Amino acid sequence: MKRFEVGARVHEPTYGAGSVIAIEDAYTRIQFDDNTVRKFLTSLAKLEPSSEPAPPTRPRARKRKTASTSAAKTKKAAKAAAPADAAE
């Protein structure tokens, strides 16, 4: 049974290259290069050491709520409510 340290680069035949992010009692958690995290039973996992470097990380861009977006939503809500008010 191969033991890896946290941060070690590994290769798994199905999912490809990744980095060990946690070692638990009988499990090893790996974050793969496509940003998925998978948990493997250490004794059954087919992990091999990899010399492939980790891909550069990019910060995720967050959408900002703008005043025009909020105003547009308010107008739509008012427009949808207006016909119901007119019927009364």
PDB file with one MODEL, atoms N, CA, C and O in Angstrom:
MODEL        1
ATOM      1  N   MET A   1       0.848  -1.176   0.000  1.00  0.00           N
ATOM      2  CA  MET A   1       0.000   0.000   0.000  1.00  0.00           C
ATOM      3  C   MET A   1       0.893   1.239   0.000  1.00  0.00           C
ATOM      4  O   MET A   1       1.769   1.385   0.853  1.00  0.00           O
ATOM      5  N   LYS A   2       0.663   2.120  -0.958  1.00  0.00           N
ATOM      6  CA  LYS A   2       1.459   3.342  -1.059  1.00  0.00           C
ATOM      7  C   LYS A   2       0.841   4.419  -0.190  1.00  0.00           C
ATOM      8  O   LYS A   2      -0.379   4.576  -0.152  1.00  0.00           O
ATOM      9  N   ARG A   3       1.684   5.155   0.505  1.00  0.00           N
ATOM     10  CA  ARG A   3       1.230   6.270   1.338  1.00  0.00           C
ATOM     11  C   ARG A   3       1.720   7.559   0.711  1.00  0.00           C
ATOM     12  O   ARG A   3       2.873   7.666   0.293  1.00  0.00           O
ATOM     13  N   PHE A   4       0.838   8.528   0.651  1.00  0.00           N
ATOM     14  CA  PHE A   4       1.187   9.831   0.109  1.00  0.00           C
ATOM     15  C   PHE A   4       0.991  10.881   1.186  1.00  0.00           C
ATOM     16  O   PHE A   4       0.179  10.709   2.095  1.00  0.00           O
ATOM     17  N   GLU A   5       1.724  11.945   1.080  1.00  0.00           N
ATOM     18  CA  GLU A   5       1.595  13.070   1.994  1.00  0.00           C
ATOM     19  C   GLU A   5       0.606  14.081   1.420  1.00  0.00           C
ATOM     20  O   GLU A   5       0.370  14.112   0.212  1.00  0.00           O
ATOM     21  N   VAL A   6       0.034  14.902   2.286  1.00  0.00           N
ATOM     22  CA  VAL A   6      -0.839  15.973   1.830  1.00  0.00           C
ATOM     23  C   VAL A   6      -0.025  16.901   0.939  1.00  0.00           C
ATOM     24  O   VAL A   6       1.085  17.296   1.297  1.00  0.00           O
ATOM     25  N   GLY A   7      -0.574  17.249  -0.216  1.00  0.00           N
ATOM     26  CA  GLY A   7       0.118  18.100  -1.172  1.00  0.00           C
ATOM     27  C   GLY A   7       0.821  17.327  -2.275  1.00  0.00           C
ATOM     28  O   GLY A   7       1.250  17.921  -3.265  1.00  0.00           O
ATOM     29  N   ALA A   8       0.948  16.007  -2.121  1.00  0.00           N
ATOM     30  CA  ALA A   8       1.624  15.196  -3.132  1.00  0.00           C
ATOM     31  C   ALA A   8       0.794  15.153  -4.413  1.00  0.00           C
ATOM     32  O   ALA A   8      -0.435  15.109  -4.366  1.00  0.00           O
ATOM     33  N   ARG A   9       1.471  15.166  -5.542  1.00  0.00           N
ATOM     34  CA  ARG A   9       0.807  15.035  -6.839  1.00  0.00           C
ATOM     35  C   ARG A   9       0.696  13.555  -7.167  1.00  0.00           C
ATOM     36  O   ARG A   9       1.671  12.813  -7.047  1.00  0.00           O
ATOM     37  N   VAL A  10      -0.499  13.122  -7.584  1.00  0.00           N
ATOM     38  CA  VAL A  10      -0.746  11.719  -7.906  1.00  0.00           C
ATOM     39  C   VAL A  10      -1.503  11.620  -9.223  1.00  0.00           C
ATOM     40  O   VAL A  10      -2.049  12.603  -9.722  1.00  0.00           O
ATOM     41  N   HIS A  11      -1.521  10.404  -9.777  1.00  0.00           N
ATOM     42  CA  HIS A  11      -2.285  10.125 -10.986  1.00  0.00           C
ATOM     43  C   HIS A  11      -3.167   8.916 -10.707  1.00  0.00           C
ATOM     44  O   HIS A  11      -2.699   7.898 -10.197  1.00  0.00           O
ATOM     45  N   GLU A  12      -4.459   9.039 -11.049  1.00  0.00           N
ATOM     46  CA  GLU A  12      -5.415   7.951 -10.904  1.00  0.00           C
ATOM     47  C   GLU A  12      -5.893   7.625 -12.310  1.00  0.00           C
ATOM     48  O   GLU A  12      -6.208   8.544 -13.067  1.00  0.00           O
ATOM     49  N   PRO A  13      -5.962   6.339 -12.692  1.00  0.00           N
ATOM     50  CA  PRO A  13      -6.270   5.981 -14.086  1.00  0.00           C
ATOM     51  C   PRO A  13      -7.585   6.550 -14.629  1.00  0.00           C
ATOM     52  O   PRO A  13      -7.643   6.918 -15.802  1.00  0.00           O
ATOM     53  N   THR A  14      -8.620   6.633 -13.828  1.00  0.00           N
ATOM     54  CA  THR A  14      -9.918   7.107 -14.311  1.00  0.00           C
ATOM     55  C   THR A  14     -10.010   8.618 -14.355  1.00  0.00           C
ATOM     56  O   THR A  14     -10.529   9.177 -15.321  1.00  0.00           O
ATOM     57  N   TYR A  15      -9.511   9.294 -13.319  1.00  0.00           N
ATOM     58  CA  TYR A  15      -9.704  10.737 -13.168  1.00  0.00           C
ATOM     59  C   TYR A  15      -8.491  11.580 -13.546  1.00  0.00           C
ATOM     60  O   TYR A  15      -8.620  12.797 -13.684  1.00  0.00           O
ATOM     61  N   GLY A  16      -7.341  10.987 -13.715  1.00  0.00           N
ATOM     62  CA  GLY A  16      -6.156  11.728 -14.132  1.00  0.00           C
ATOM     63  C   GLY A  16      -5.341  12.254 -12.966  1.00  0.00           C
ATOM     64  O   GLY A  16      -5.302  11.652 -11.893  1.00  0.00           O
ATOM     65  N   ALA A  17      -4.691  13.388 -13.191  1.00  0.00           N
ATOM     66  CA  ALA A  17      -3.771  13.960 -12.205  1.00  0.00           C
ATOM     67  C   ALA A  17      -4.521  14.798 -11.179  1.00  0.00           C
ATOM     68  O   ALA A  17      -5.546  15.412 -11.472  1.00  0.00           O
ATOM     69  N   GLY A  18      -3.972  14.801  -9.960  1.00  0.00           N
ATOM     70  CA  GLY A  18      -4.564  15.588  -8.892  1.00  0.00           C
ATOM     71  C   GLY A  18      -3.599  15.740  -7.737  1.00  0.00           C
ATOM     72  O   GLY A  18      -2.472  15.246  -7.778  1.00  0.00           O
ATOM     73  N   SER A  19      -4.059  16.433  -6.700  1.00  0.00           N
ATOM     74  CA  SER A  19      -3.250  16.677  -5.503  1.00  0.00           C
ATOM     75  C   SER A  19      -3.959  16.102  -4.294  1.00  0.00           C
ATOM     76  O   SER A  19      -5.173  16.243  -4.153  1.00  0.00           O
ATOM     77  N   VAL A  20      -3.197  15.449  -3.415  1.00  0.00           N
ATOM     78  CA  VAL A  20      -3.755  14.910  -2.175  1.00  0.00           C
ATOM     79  C   VAL A  20      -4.076  16.093  -1.265  1.00  0.00           C
ATOM     80  O   VAL A  20      -3.205  16.915  -0.981  1.00  0.00           O
ATOM     81  N   ILE A  21      -5.330  16.179  -0.807  1.00  0.00           N
ATOM     82  CA  ILE A  21      -5.711  17.287   0.070  1.00  0.00           C
ATOM     83  C   ILE A  21      -5.986  16.835   1.499  1.00  0.00           C
ATOM     84  O   ILE A  21      -5.992  17.657   2.415  1.00  0.00           O
ATOM     85  N   ALA A  22      -6.216  15.529   1.704  1.00  0.00           N
ATOM     86  CA  ALA A  22      -6.457  15.038   3.062  1.00  0.00           C
ATOM     87  C   ALA A  22      -6.191  13.543   3.118  1.00  0.00           C
ATOM     88  O   ALA A  22      -6.439  12.810   2.160  1.00  0.00           O
ATOM     89  N   ILE A  23      -5.681  13.112   4.261  1.00  0.00           N
ATOM     90  CA  ILE A  23      -5.497  11.692   4.517  1.00  0.00           C
ATOM     91  C   ILE A  23      -6.243  11.397   5.804  1.00  0.00           C
ATOM     92  O   ILE A  23      -5.900  11.911   6.869  1.00  0.00           O
ATOM     93  N   GLU A  24      -7.273  10.558   5.693  1.00  0.00           N
ATOM     94  CA  GLU A  24      -8.089  10.195   6.834  1.00  0.00           C
ATOM     95  C   GLU A  24      -7.769   8.753   7.189  1.00  0.00           C
ATOM     96  O   GLU A  24      -6.882   8.157   6.578  1.00  0.00           O
ATOM     97  N   ASP A  25      -8.461   8.179   8.154  1.00  0.00           N
ATOM     98  CA  ASP A  25      -8.153   6.823   8.634  1.00  0.00           C
ATOM     99  C   ASP A  25      -7.857   5.847   7.496  1.00  0.00           C
ATOM    100  O   ASP A  25      -6.721   5.397   7.350  1.00  0.00           O
ATOM    101  N   ALA A  26      -8.847   5.523   6.703  1.00  0.00           N
ATOM    102  CA  ALA A  26      -8.659   4.562   5.621  1.00  0.00           C
ATOM    103  C   ALA A  26      -8.875   5.189   4.252  1.00  0.00           C
ATOM    104  O   ALA A  26      -8.905   4.490   3.239  1.00  0.00           O
ATOM    105  N   TYR A  27      -9.028   6.519   4.223  1.00  0.00           N
ATOM    106  CA  TYR A  27      -9.355   7.203   2.978  1.00  0.00           C
ATOM    107  C   TYR A  27      -8.330   8.265   2.614  1.00  0.00           C
ATOM    108  O   TYR A  27      -7.638   8.815   3.470  1.00  0.00           O
ATOM    109  N   THR A  28      -8.257   8.533   1.319  1.00  0.00           N
ATOM    110  CA  THR A  28      -7.419   9.616   0.805  1.00  0.00           C
ATOM    111  C   THR A  28      -8.305  10.493  -0.062  1.00  0.00           C
ATOM    112  O   THR A  28      -8.983  10.000  -0.964  1.00  0.00           O
ATOM    113  N   ARG A  29      -8.301  11.815   0.213  1.00  0.00           N
ATOM    114  CA  ARG A  29      -9.079  12.763  -0.600  1.00  0.00           C
ATOM    115  C   ARG A  29      -8.129  13.439  -1.582  1.00  0.00           C
ATOM    116  O   ARG A  29      -7.041  13.891  -1.227  1.00  0.00           O
ATOM    117  N   ILE A  30      -8.589  13.489  -2.835  1.00  0.00           N
ATOM    118  CA  ILE A  30      -7.770  14.064  -3.900  1.00  0.00           C
ATOM    119  C   ILE A  30      -8.584  15.115  -4.639  1.00  0.00           C
ATOM    120  O   ILE A  30      -9.736  14.887  -5.007  1.00  0.00           O
ATOM    121  N   GLN A  31      -7.959  16.277  -4.849  1.00  0.00           N
ATOM    122  CA  GLN A  31      -8.575  17.297  -5.695  1.00  0.00           C
ATOM    123  C   GLN A  31      -7.906  17.189  -7.055  1.00  0.00           C
ATOM    124  O   GLN A  31      -6.702  17.402  -7.201  1.00  0.00           O
ATOM    125  N   PHE A  32      -8.728  16.849  -8.050  1.00  0.00           N
ATOM    126  CA  PHE A  32      -8.200  16.661  -9.393  1.00  0.00           C
ATOM    127  C   PHE A  32      -8.085  17.995 -10.114  1.00  0.00           C
ATOM    128  O   PHE A  32      -8.649  19.000  -9.678  1.00  0.00           O
ATOM    129  N   ASP A  33      -7.365  17.995 -11.197  1.00  0.00           N
ATOM    130  CA  ASP A  33      -7.074  19.222 -11.928  1.00  0.00           C
ATOM    131  C   ASP A  33      -8.320  19.889 -12.498  1.00  0.00           C
ATOM    132  O   ASP A  33      -8.273  21.066 -12.856  1.00  0.00           O
ATOM    133  N   ASP A  34      -9.435  19.163 -12.592  1.00  0.00           N
ATOM    134  CA  ASP A  34     -10.686  19.778 -13.058  1.00  0.00           C
ATOM    135  C   ASP A  34     -11.511  20.308 -11.881  1.00  0.00           C
ATOM    136  O   ASP A  34     -12.696  20.603 -12.033  1.00  0.00           O
ATOM    137  N   ASN A  35     -10.884  20.426 -10.716  1.00  0.00           N
ATOM    138  CA  ASN A  35     -11.459  20.961  -9.474  1.00  0.00           C
ATOM    139  C   ASN A  35     -12.488  20.062  -8.809  1.00  0.00           C
ATOM    140  O   ASN A  35     -13.201  20.525  -7.919  1.00  0.00           O
ATOM    141  N   THR A  36     -12.597  18.804  -9.201  1.00  0.00           N
ATOM    142  CA  THR A  36     -13.463  17.880  -8.478  1.00  0.00           C
ATOM    143  C   THR A  36     -12.664  17.260  -7.345  1.00  0.00           C
ATOM    144  O   THR A  36     -11.457  17.053  -7.467  1.00  0.00           O
ATOM    145  N   VAL A  37     -13.340  16.966  -6.245  1.00  0.00           N
ATOM    146  CA  VAL A  37     -12.698  16.313  -5.109  1.00  0.00           C
ATOM    147  C   VAL A  37     -13.315  14.929  -4.985  1.00  0.00           C
ATOM    148  O   VAL A  37     -14.537  14.783  -4.994  1.00  0.00           O
ATOM    149  N   ARG A  38     -12.479  13.934  -4.870  1.00  0.00           N
ATOM    150  CA  ARG A  38     -12.953  12.556  -4.741  1.00  0.00           C
ATOM    151  C   ARG A  38     -12.277  11.901  -3.539  1.00  0.00           C
ATOM    152  O   ARG A  38     -11.139  12.217  -3.191  1.00  0.00           O
ATOM    153  N   LYS A  39     -13.009  10.985  -2.921  1.00  0.00           N
ATOM    154  CA  LYS A  39     -12.533  10.274  -1.738  1.00  0.00           C
ATOM    155  C   LYS A  39     -12.316   8.814  -2.132  1.00  0.00           C
ATOM    156  O   LYS A  39     -13.222   8.162  -2.650  1.00  0.00           O
ATOM    157  N   PHE A  40     -11.129   8.317  -1.886  1.00  0.00           N
ATOM    158  CA  PHE A  40     -10.774   6.947  -2.255  1.00  0.00           C
ATOM    159  C   PHE A  40     -10.435   6.121  -1.021  1.00  0.00           C
ATOM    160  O   PHE A  40      -9.820   6.619  -0.078  1.00  0.00           O
ATOM    161  N   LEU A  41     -10.840   4.865  -1.037  1.00  0.00           N
ATOM    162  CA  LEU A  41     -10.398   3.935  -0.016  1.00  0.00           C
ATOM    163  C   LEU A  41      -8.933   3.659  -0.310  1.00  0.00           C
ATOM    164  O   LEU A  41      -8.603   3.097  -1.355  1.00  0.00           O
ATOM    165  N   THR A  42      -8.063   4.047   0.592  1.00  0.00           N
ATOM    166  CA  THR A  42      -6.621   4.024   0.342  1.00  0.00           C
ATOM    167  C   THR A  42      -6.123   2.649  -0.071  1.00  0.00           C
ATOM    168  O   THR A  42      -5.276   2.540  -0.958  1.00  0.00           O
ATOM    169  N   SER A  43      -6.634   1.602   0.557  1.00  0.00           N
ATOM    170  CA  SER A  43      -6.129   0.254   0.260  1.00  0.00           C
ATOM    171  C   SER A  43      -6.520  -0.225  -1.135  1.00  0.00           C
ATOM    172  O   SER A  43      -5.860  -1.111  -1.679  1.00  0.00           O
ATOM    173  N   LEU A  44      -7.575   0.336  -1.730  1.00  0.00           N
ATOM    174  CA  LEU A  44      -8.014  -0.104  -3.056  1.00  0.00           C
ATOM    175  C   LEU A  44      -7.667   0.868  -4.178  1.00  0.00           C
ATOM    176  O   LEU A  44      -7.751   0.510  -5.353  1.00  0.00           O
ATOM    177  N   ALA A  45      -7.285   2.068  -3.837  1.00  0.00           N
ATOM    178  CA  ALA A  45      -7.018   3.092  -4.855  1.00  0.00           C
ATOM    179  C   ALA A  45      -5.792   2.737  -5.691  1.00  0.00           C
ATOM    180  O   ALA A  45      -4.799   2.222  -5.179  1.00  0.00           O
ATOM    181  N   LYS A  46      -5.885   3.020  -6.976  1.00  0.00           N
ATOM    182  CA  LYS A  46      -4.771   2.765  -7.898  1.00  0.00           C
ATOM    183  C   LYS A  46      -4.054   4.079  -8.163  1.00  0.00           C
ATOM    184  O   LYS A  46      -4.084   4.604  -9.276  1.00  0.00           O
ATOM    185  N   LEU A  47      -3.419   4.595  -7.142  1.00  0.00           N
ATOM    186  CA  LEU A  47      -2.745   5.880  -7.232  1.00  0.00           C
ATOM    187  C   LEU A  47      -1.262   5.679  -7.510  1.00  0.00           C
ATOM    188  O   LEU A  47      -0.611   4.815  -6.923  1.00  0.00           O
ATOM    189  N   GLU A  48      -0.755   6.483  -8.404  1.00  0.00           N
ATOM    190  CA  GLU A  48       0.671   6.472  -8.725  1.00  0.00           C
ATOM    191  C   GLU A  48       1.220   7.878  -8.521  1.00  0.00           C
ATOM    192  O   GLU A  48       0.511   8.854  -8.768  1.00  0.00           O
ATOM    193  N   PRO A  49       2.463   8.000  -8.076  1.00  0.00           N
ATOM    194  CA  PRO A  49       3.054   9.344  -7.949  1.00  0.00           C
ATOM    195  C   PRO A  49       3.147  10.011  -9.319  1.00  0.00           C
ATOM    196  O   PRO A  49       3.356   9.342 -10.331  1.00  0.00           O
ATOM    197  N   SER A  50       2.992  11.316  -9.341  1.00  0.00           N
ATOM    198  CA  SER A  50       3.045  12.057 -10.598  1.00  0.00           C
ATOM    199  C   SER A  50       4.017  13.217 -10.462  1.00  0.00           C
ATOM    200  O   SER A  50       4.090  13.862  -9.416  1.00  0.00           O
ATOM    201  N   SER A  51       4.759  13.474 -11.522  1.00  0.00           N
ATOM    202  CA  SER A  51       5.676  14.617 -11.522  1.00  0.00           C
ATOM    203  C   SER A  51       5.055  15.800 -12.272  1.00  0.00           C
ATOM    204  O   SER A  51       5.676  16.855 -12.405  1.00  0.00           O
ATOM    205  N   GLU A  52       3.817  15.614 -12.763  1.00  0.00           N
ATOM    206  CA  GLU A  52       3.127  16.682 -13.490  1.00  0.00           C
ATOM    207  C   GLU A  52       2.763  17.803 -12.515  1.00  0.00           C
ATOM    208  O   GLU A  52       2.132  17.540 -11.491  1.00  0.00           O
ATOM    209  N   PRO A  53       3.146  19.040 -12.812  1.00  0.00           N
ATOM    210  CA  PRO A  53       2.853  20.143 -11.888  1.00  0.00           C
ATOM    211  C   PRO A  53       1.362  20.467 -11.861  1.00  0.00           C
ATOM    212  O   PRO A  53       0.635  20.201 -12.818  1.00  0.00           O
ATOM    213  N   ALA A  54       0.931  21.037 -10.761  1.00  0.00           N
ATOM    214  CA  ALA A  54      -0.467  21.450 -10.626  1.00  0.00           C
ATOM    215  C   ALA A  54      -0.740  22.609 -11.574  1.00  0.00           C
ATOM    216  O   ALA A  54       0.141  23.437 -11.806  1.00  0.00           O
ATOM    217  N   PRO A  55      -1.939  22.679 -12.121  1.00  0.00           N
ATOM    218  CA  PRO A  55      -2.261  23.801 -13.013  1.00  0.00           C
ATOM    219  C   PRO A  55      -2.332  25.098 -12.212  1.00  0.00           C
ATOM    220  O   PRO A  55      -2.638  25.078 -11.020  1.00  0.00           O
ATOM    221  N   PRO A  56      -2.052  26.212 -12.856  1.00  0.00           N
ATOM    222  CA  PRO A  56      -2.142  27.484 -12.130  1.00  0.00           C
ATOM    223  C   PRO A  56      -3.584  27.740 -11.718  1.00  0.00           C
ATOM    224  O   PRO A  56      -4.511  27.477 -12.484  1.00  0.00           O
ATOM    225  N   THR A  57      -3.768  28.247 -10.522  1.00  0.00           N
ATOM    226  CA  THR A  57      -5.117  28.516 -10.047  1.00  0.00           C
ATOM    227  C   THR A  57      -5.528  29.914 -10.472  1.00  0.00           C
ATOM    228  O   THR A  57      -4.723  30.845 -10.466  1.00  0.00           O
ATOM    229  N   ARG A  58      -6.781  30.042 -10.837  1.00  0.00           N
ATOM    230  CA  ARG A  58      -7.326  31.336 -11.220  1.00  0.00           C
ATOM    231  C   ARG A  58      -8.432  31.680 -10.234  1.00  0.00           C
ATOM    232  O   ARG A  58      -9.282  30.840  -9.937  1.00  0.00           O
ATOM    233  N   PRO A  59      -8.428  32.883  -9.736  1.00  0.00           N
ATOM    234  CA  PRO A  59      -9.522  33.261  -8.841  1.00  0.00           C
ATOM    235  C   PRO A  59     -10.828  33.317  -9.620  1.00  0.00           C
ATOM    236  O   PRO A  59     -10.857  33.744 -10.774  1.00  0.00           O
ATOM    237  N   ARG A  60     -11.901  32.883  -8.981  1.00  0.00           N
ATOM    238  CA  ARG A  60     -13.197  32.908  -9.637  1.00  0.00           C
ATOM    239  C   ARG A  60     -13.735  34.325  -9.676  1.00  0.00           C
ATOM    240  O   ARG A  60     -13.686  35.045  -8.679  1.00  0.00           O
ATOM    241  N   ALA A  61     -14.239  34.714 -10.811  1.00  0.00           N
ATOM    242  CA  ALA A  61     -14.838  36.040 -10.947  1.00  0.00           C
ATOM    243  C   ALA A  61     -16.264  35.976 -10.418  1.00  0.00           C
ATOM    244  O   ALA A  61     -17.036  35.091 -10.790  1.00  0.00           O
ATOM    245  N   ARG A  62     -16.604  36.912  -9.558  1.00  0.00           N
ATOM    246  CA  ARG A  62     -17.955  36.973  -9.017  1.00  0.00           C
ATOM    247  C   ARG A  62     -18.736  38.050  -9.743  1.00  0.00           C
ATOM    248  O   ARG A  62     -18.224  39.133 -10.025  1.00  0.00           O
ATOM    249  N   LYS A  63     -19.972  37.732 -10.037  1.00  0.00           N
ATOM    250  CA  LYS A  63     -20.818  38.727 -10.670  1.00  0.00           C
ATOM    251  C   LYS A  63     -21.208  39.750  -9.623  1.00  0.00           C
ATOM    252  O   LYS A  63     -21.583  39.405  -8.502  1.00  0.00           O
ATOM    253  N   ARG A  64     -21.116  40.992  -9.998  1.00  0.00           N
ATOM    254  CA  ARG A  64     -21.511  42.061  -9.084  1.00  0.00           C
ATOM    255  C   ARG A  64     -22.910  42.522  -9.438  1.00  0.00           C
ATOM    256  O   ARG A  64     -23.283  42.617 -10.607  1.00  0.00           O
ATOM    257  N   LYS A  65     -23.652  42.799  -8.421  1.00  0.00           N
ATOM    258  CA  LYS A  65     -24.992  43.317  -8.629  1.00  0.00           C
ATOM    259  C   LYS A  65     -24.868  44.808  -8.893  1.00  0.00           C
ATOM    260  O   LYS A  65     -24.330  45.549  -8.070  1.00  0.00           O
ATOM    261  N   THR A  66     -25.357  45.239 -10.022  1.00  0.00           N
ATOM    262  CA  THR A  66     -25.269  46.657 -10.365  1.00  0.00           C
ATOM    263  C   THR A  66     -26.609  47.329 -10.111  1.00  0.00           C
ATOM    264  O   THR A  66     -27.632  46.655  -9.984  1.00  0.00           O
ATOM    265  N   ALA A  67     -26.605  48.618 -10.040  1.00  0.00           N
ATOM    266  CA  ALA A  67     -27.824  49.377  -9.807  1.00  0.00           C
ATOM    267  C   ALA A  67     -28.812  49.183 -10.957  1.00  0.00           C
ATOM    268  O   ALA A  67     -30.019  49.100 -10.734  1.00  0.00           O
ATOM    269  N   SER A  68     -28.298  49.110 -12.185  1.00  0.00           N
ATOM    270  CA  SER A  68     -29.192  48.948 -13.333  1.00  0.00           C
ATOM    271  C   SER A  68     -29.862  47.575 -13.319  1.00  0.00           C
ATOM    272  O   SER A  68     -31.015  47.449 -13.730  1.00  0.00           O
ATOM    273  N   THR A  69     -29.155  46.552 -12.852  1.00  0.00           N
ATOM    274  CA  THR A  69     -29.737  45.221 -12.763  1.00  0.00           C
ATOM    275  C   THR A  69     -30.844  45.197 -11.729  1.00  0.00           C
ATOM    276  O   THR A  69     -31.915  44.640 -11.972  1.00  0.00           O
ATOM    277  N   SER A  70     -30.594  45.798 -10.578  1.00  0.00           N
ATOM    278  CA  SER A  70     -31.605  45.845  -9.524  1.00  0.00           C
ATOM    279  C   SER A  70     -32.813  46.656  -9.965  1.00  0.00           C
ATOM    280  O   SER A  70     -33.947  46.272  -9.681  1.00  0.00           O
ATOM    281  N   ALA A  71     -32.592  47.772 -10.657  1.00  0.00           N
ATOM    282  CA  ALA A  71     -33.683  48.619 -11.131  1.00  0.00           C
ATOM    283  C   ALA A  71     -34.527  47.874 -12.159  1.00  0.00           C
ATOM    284  O   ALA A  71     -35.752  47.998 -12.156  1.00  0.00           O
ATOM    285  N   ALA A  72     -33.897  47.112 -13.028  1.00  0.00           N
ATOM    286  CA  ALA A  72     -34.621  46.360 -14.044  1.00  0.00           C
ATOM    287  C   ALA A  72     -35.509  45.308 -13.393  1.00  0.00           C
ATOM    288  O   ALA A  72     -36.643  45.102 -13.828  1.00  0.00           O
ATOM    289  N   LYS A  73     -35.012  44.645 -12.365  1.00  0.00           N
ATOM    290  CA  LYS A  73     -35.804  43.642 -11.666  1.00  0.00           C
ATOM    291  C   LYS A  73     -36.989  44.291 -10.965  1.00  0.00           C
ATOM    292  O   LYS A  73     -38.084  43.728 -10.951  1.00  0.00           O
ATOM    293  N   THR A  74     -36.784  45.462 -10.387  1.00  0.00           N
ATOM    294  CA  THR A  74     -37.858  46.175  -9.708  1.00  0.00           C
ATOM    295  C   THR A  74     -38.940  46.585 -10.703  1.00  0.00           C
ATOM    296  O   THR A  74     -40.129  46.479 -10.402  1.00  0.00           O
ATOM    297  N   LYS A  75     -38.538  47.050 -11.882  1.00  0.00           N
ATOM    298  CA  LYS A  75     -39.500  47.445 -12.915  1.00  0.00           C
ATOM    299  C   LYS A  75     -40.311  46.245 -13.386  1.00  0.00           C
ATOM    300  O   LYS A  75     -41.522  46.347 -13.582  1.00  0.00           O
ATOM    301  N   LYS A  76     -39.638  45.097 -13.569  1.00  0.00           N
ATOM    302  CA  LYS A  76     -40.338  43.890 -14.003  1.00  0.00           C
ATOM    303  C   LYS A  76     -41.355  43.460 -12.954  1.00  0.00           C
ATOM    304  O   LYS A  76     -42.477  43.086 -13.294  1.00  0.00           O
ATOM    305  N   ALA A  77     -40.970  43.511 -11.679  1.00  0.00           N
ATOM    306  CA  ALA A  77     -41.874  43.118 -10.611  1.00  0.00           C
ATOM    307  C   ALA A  77     -43.070  44.059 -10.544  1.00  0.00           C
ATOM    308  O   ALA A  77     -44.196  43.610 -10.331  1.00  0.00           O
ATOM    309  N   ALA A  78     -42.841  45.361 -10.723  1.00  0.00           N
ATOM    310  CA  ALA A  78     -43.926  46.339 -10.697  1.00  0.00           C
ATOM    311  C   ALA A  78     -44.848  46.153 -11.892  1.00  0.00           C
ATOM    312  O   ALA A  78     -46.065  46.287 -11.768  1.00  0.00           O
ATOM    313  N   LYS A  79     -44.277  45.847 -13.035  1.00  0.00           N
ATOM    314  CA  LYS A  79     -45.057  45.661 -14.258  1.00  0.00           C
ATOM    315  C   LYS A  79     -45.938  44.411 -14.131  1.00  0.00           C
ATOM    316  O   LYS A  79     -47.090  44.411 -14.565  1.00  0.00           O
ATOM    317  N   ALA A  80     -45.396  43.361 -13.539  1.00  0.00           N
ATOM    318  CA  ALA A  80     -46.147  42.113 -13.360  1.00  0.00           C
ATOM    319  C   ALA A  80     -47.270  42.310 -12.352  1.00  0.00           C
ATOM    320  O   ALA A  80     -48.330  41.700 -12.494  1.00  0.00           O
ATOM    321  N   ALA A  81     -47.070  43.138 -11.347  1.00  0.00           N
ATOM    322  CA  ALA A  81     -48.083  43.361 -10.320  1.00  0.00           C
ATOM    323  C   ALA A  81     -49.157  44.339 -10.782  1.00  0.00           C
ATOM    324  O   ALA A  81     -50.272  44.297 -10.262  1.00  0.00           O
ATOM    325  N   ALA A  82     -48.867  45.215 -11.735  1.00  0.00           N
ATOM    326  CA  ALA A  82     -49.790  46.264 -12.182  1.00  0.00           C
ATOM    327  C   ALA A  82     -51.083  45.710 -12.767  1.00  0.00           C
ATOM    328  O   ALA A  82     -52.142  46.202 -12.378  1.00  0.00           O
ATOM    329  N   PRO A  83     -51.089  44.724 -13.673  1.00  0.00           N
ATOM    330  CA  PRO A  83     -52.349  44.212 -14.214  1.00  0.00           C
ATOM    331  C   PRO A  83     -53.248  43.606 -13.137  1.00  0.00           C
ATOM    332  O   PRO A  83     -54.471  43.714 -13.232  1.00  0.00           O
ATOM    333  N   ALA A  84     -52.678  42.981 -12.130  1.00  0.00           N
ATOM    334  CA  ALA A  84     -53.479  42.386 -11.070  1.00  0.00           C
ATOM    335  C   ALA A  84     -54.180  43.486 -10.263  1.00  0.00           C
ATOM    336  O   ALA A  84     -55.325  43.316  -9.844  1.00  0.00           O
ATOM    337  N   ASP A  85     -53.495  44.605 -10.048  1.00  0.00           N
ATOM    338  CA  ASP A  85     -54.067  45.708  -9.296  1.00  0.00           C
ATOM    339  C   ASP A  85     -55.202  46.377 -10.098  1.00  0.00           C
ATOM    340  O   ASP A  85     -56.185  46.826  -9.508  1.00  0.00           O
ATOM    341  N   ALA A  86     -55.078  46.446 -11.394  1.00  0.00           N
ATOM    342  CA  ALA A  86     -56.062  47.104 -12.240  1.00  0.00           C
ATOM    343  C   ALA A  86     -57.361  46.313 -12.307  1.00  0.00           C
ATOM    344  O   ALA A  86     -58.424  46.892 -12.528  1.00  0.00           O
ATOM    345  N   ALA A  87     -57.289  44.994 -12.120  1.00  0.00           N
ATOM    346  CA  ALA A  87     -58.471  44.148 -12.202  1.00  0.00           C
ATOM    347  C   ALA A  87     -59.378  44.332 -10.989  1.00  0.00           C
ATOM    348  O   ALA A  87     -60.573  44.052 -11.076  1.00  0.00           O
ATOM    349  N   GLU A  88     -58.854  44.784  -9.887  1.00  0.00           N
ATOM    350  CA  GLU A  88     -59.647  44.923  -8.665  1.00  0.00           C
ATOM    351  C   GLU A  88     -60.522  46.112  -8.652  1.00  0.00           C
ATOM    352  O   GLU A  88     -61.239  46.340  -7.677  1.00  0.00           O
TER     353      GLU A  88
ENDMDL
END
